Amino acid sequence: MSGSDQDPQSENNADVVQMHVERLSQEVLELYRQVNLFYRLGDVFGPGLAPDEICRLLIKESAKVVRARSAQVVLDDGFKVGSVPSQPASRLKVGIETLEGRLGEIILYDKKAGFFTAADEKLIRAVAQQAGVALENSRRIHGLVRQNQALERLNAELRAIDQMKSDFVSNVSHELRTPLSSIKGFASTIMQDSEMPLDVAQEFVGIINEESDKLIIIINDLLDVSKMLSGHLKYNLGVQPLEQIVEKVVTLLGIQAEAKGLALGFDLIDIARVNVDATRISQVFTNLIANAVKFTDTGTIRVQQWVAENRVHISVADTGIGIREDVLAHIFDKFYRVENVVHTKEGTGLGLALVRGIVDYHGGSVDVRSTEGEGSVFTVQFPLAQ
Ligand code: ADP
């Protein structure tokens, strides 16, 4: 039978069958692409990738699957990667979704109009889903790593505090034992020598008196710090001229400075009335100036008071040993003493902790600038009285 004699009905059937076959083979091909894709994606988005690596892989794999020219991934946390062409004719936008919610989106671009098909969208959705799972895992892992690092830091801090407490106990025991041994030594010498001339006995009693003062200062500092930590340190506030408090401390410590050959001076640039507890504030300046004297062997100690921006500033500047930059942040911690001074200078590491606590209570602040080998400047500032 020639072609022209063919039954139109059967010719029509053949077309339909061929159409079905074509559609089916198209679907089989599509399925094959999907299976192949899933098979490969498992390896592509392997564990241990960082979020930016996952996003870049998502772009690479998606572009490969649909042969798009360019793509961009935008995450909801603001992270962006990829590029947008100047005048794309086609655009395919697919959300990066997981069971826990949306993480962002991928947008693919092409210059040809009508480039992306519904099947492409399905495939990209599958890739984006895999990337979403990988992103979530990566975020979880990074979160765990961060938590772990924070715990390690905390642990190291706790160990350091523990070490500091042990050092403190041995240090305070030493600080108490030294004056106590001296008191005991001089007292028993006086007791055993009934013939001791009065002037020698008086000199010894003078030493006993001085050493007892040292004990009282240490014990008072200990009590104050413990009261401050439990919030029981009492303050009697009253409006008064700050320069009078500072002046008194400078005069009192002038004797110690002079004994070391140091020039201690007070430059009063501006007077200032403040609402403070005079005893506590004098404790602040006693600690700062006594430290300046203790850690300076030659040169000067200058105390200055001035007013700026409704606050009074008082600086204590010395030409002493200075403080290493890496320990500056710690010197206001309770019990903290710089390693190289622990065995050479007296101290308990409580003074600056008290200074900061008292200054904070008065709405003020204290900071320090220092250069090792050149000296230190401690500056305290308080609000002026209303
Ligand atoms: P301490 O009883 O040891 O003086 P502080 O709390 O007063 O305790 O000071 C803590 C540490 O800060 C000191 O041990 C010292 O190392 C350092 N420091 C404080 N003031 C000065 C200063 N003016 N010059 C150099 N170092 C200082």
Residues whose N, C-alpha, C, O or C-beta is under 5 A from the ligand:
A	BS01	ADP	N291 A292 F295 G320 G322 I323 I331 Y336 R337 V338 V341 E346 G347 T348 G349 L350 G351 L352 A353 S376
